[in-house]
Amino acid sequence: MKKFVIGDIHGNFNALKEVLKKSKFNYKKDKLIVLGDIVDGNKDTFKVVEELLKIKNLVFILGNHDEWFLKFMNDGFDEEIWIQQGGANTLRSYGAKVIESEHVCNKSYINTKNLSIPITHQEFFNNHVLYHIEDNMLFVHGGINPKIPNIKSQSKFDLLWDRNLINYCIKGKFVPRYKKIFIGHTTTQQFDCTKPLRFGQLWMMDTGIGYDGKLTIMDIKTEEFWSSQKNYPSYSK
């Protein structure tokens, strides 16, 4: 079994198919660790989830955007910050009609009359993990507080939203217990790059497909990676 890790997908089905094909990923034999944020930004979240459901050995780590969608499914969450940051296209992919407001302070129009989220998709999102540890490697969406040694004591907020770990590792500091740490959430475009970036033990795997960057998958053992073509998110109303 080969083991792969993939960065934030953000609803881009074509990019997902492209990198799975380029890496010669085997849906039945290989393992894929998804670093979260499979939703929001691009228009094909439904297709993305359908494709991921085909993979036998899959680990789905919750991202902050995934949590927003999960809160929508469970509690009706529809805060404007989510709708404006890609949530509109996620809802559209499941049949809802959404007309985004001109400003985040105003309320978008959301009609869920034709919204249909399959039970298999609901179960997929509810059966997430907040982090994954394998072979002394940590996989997490946002990051961790390196001052807290017990991963079980980490706050959910840090696991989903943290960006401080990057600066910590850039300074050459090391987090004990892990030989490698893989994160999504913070795009490498902040460093003018659309490839995975490594700072010490830390790998940044979000290469910007949610914006105008790429999607990247990596063979965890060899660190060989494959990226999609550069894409642009669809925000059509």
N, C-alpha and C positions, 0 to 999 in steps of 0.2 A: 504493500500500500504506500503510495506517495501522499504526502501531506502538503496542502496548499493553504495560503491565507490570501484573502482578497479585501481590498479597501472599500470605502463607501460606494455603493452602487447608485443610489439616488434615482431609482426608477428607470434606469437606462438599460432596457432589454437588449438592444443591439450590441452595446458595448460588452454586456455580460456574455452573450453568445460568442462574441469575437474573442475574448480572452480565454474562455473555456476551450475554444477550438485551437487557439494558438498554443496553449500549454499542453494540449493533448490530454486534458483532464478526463479521467474515466469515471463516469457517473456511478458505476457499481462497485469499483474497487478502491478508488482514491477518497481521501478525506478533504473537505473544504471547511475552513474556519472563516466565517463571515464576521467582519469587525463592526457591523452595525450600520445604521442609516441606509437601509435598502429602499426606503421610501423617499418621496418629496423631491421636487426639482424637475425631473423629467416625467414623461407622460405615461410610462408603461409599468407602473408598480404591479398591477395585476399579473402581467406577463412575467415579470421578474420572479414573483413568488411562485407562480406555476412552474417555472424552470427550476428553482431551488428545491421544490418539492420532489423533483425527479432524482435528486442526489441522495444516495443511500446513507452515506456517512457525512452528515452536515452538522456543524456547530453554529448556532445563530446567537451572536452576542448583541444585546439590545443597544441601540444608539439613541441619542436624544430625540431625533426625528421619529424613530420607531415608537418611542414612548408616547409622543404626541398622538400618533395614529392609534396606538393602543388605548389611550385615554378617550379618544373619540369613540372607538368601538364599545368601550366599557361604560363610559360616563357621559357621552355626548359632547366631549370637549371640542370646541371650535373657535378657540381664541384667534384673534386676527394675526398675531405674530406667527402662528403656525400656517394659516391660510396663505399669508404673504410670502412665506419662506418655503414654498413648494407643496404645502398641504392641498392647495386647490387642485393641482394636477393629480395628486394621489386620489382624491375623492372622485375626480372625473374618470380616472381609470376604472373605478368601480361603478360608474353609471350616474353619479350625481351631476347636477348642473350647478356650476359655480361661476359667479361674476364677481371678480375681485374689485374691491373698493380702490379708489385712487390713492388712499393714504391709510397707513396702519392704524390711525386713530379712528377711522370710520369702520363700519361693519359691512363685510362682503355679503352678497346674496348667495345663499346655499339652499338648493332644493334637493332633498334626498328621496323624492318619490320613487325614482328608478334606481336608487342605490342598492347594490347587491354584493355583499361580502361573503363568499362561500365559507362554510363551517371549517373546511380544511385550512383556509387562510387565517381565520380567527384562532384556530388551534396553533397554527404556526407561530403567530405573534405572541400568543400567551405562553408558549413553551420555550421561551427565551432563557438565556443565562446572562448574568451581568458581567461575567468574566470567565475565562477558561485558562486552566494551567495544564501544561503537558510537557514532559521532558524538561522540567525546570525552566520553561518559557511561559511568559504571561501574555495573554491576548485580552485586550480590553478596548472599548471604544474611545473614551476620552483620555483617561490616565488614572493616576493614583497619587496620593499624598505620600511621598517617600519617607516621611517622618513617622508614619504609622506602619509598624512591621507586620501586623496581622491583616492579611487581605480581607478577612471576614469582618474586620472593624472599619474598613473603608466606607465612606459615605456613598450613597447611590449617586449623589450629585457629582462627586469627583469622578466616579467611574464613567459617568455619561458625559460630563461637561468639562473636565479639567483640561487646561492647556499649560499649566505651570511645569509639568513634568518635562516638557520639551526644553525649556530654559535650564532646568536642573541638569539635564544630560548634556546640553550644549556646553555647559561650564566644566564638563569632564567628571561630574559626580556620578557615582554608581549606586544602584539600588541593590542591596544584598538579596540573596535567594534566587535571583533570576539571571540566567545567562543571556537571555534575550527578552525584550518586551516589544510587542507589536501593537500599534495604536492606529485608529482612524481619526475621524472628527476634525482634525486640523489639517487643512490641505497644504501640500508641499508648494503650492503656488505662492504661498507667503514668502517663500525663499526663491521665487522666480524659477520654479522647477516643476515639471510634470512627471517626474520619476520618483520612486521611493527614496527616502533620505535616511541615512543612518547617522546617529550621534551616539557613539559609544555602544551601549547594549540596546539602544532604542531604535526601532524602525518605524518611520512614519509611512503609512500605506495609503492615505487618502491623497490621490494625485489629481483631484479636481474635476471629476466627471459631473459633479453637481453644478459646476460653473462652466467654464470653457476649457477644461482640462481633459484628462484621460482617466480610464479605469485600469487598475493594475492588479494582477494576480502573481503570487510568488511561490516557488517551491521552497518550503521552509528549510529543508536540509541543505540544498545547494545554493540557495539565495538567488537563483536565476529567476528573472521575472519577465512578464509579457504584458504589454500595455495596448489598449485600444487606440483607434484613431482619435484625434481630437474632436470633441463633440460640443455642441451648444445646447443648453437646456431649453425646453419648449415651455414658454409661458403664455401661449395663445389662450385667449379667453373664449 
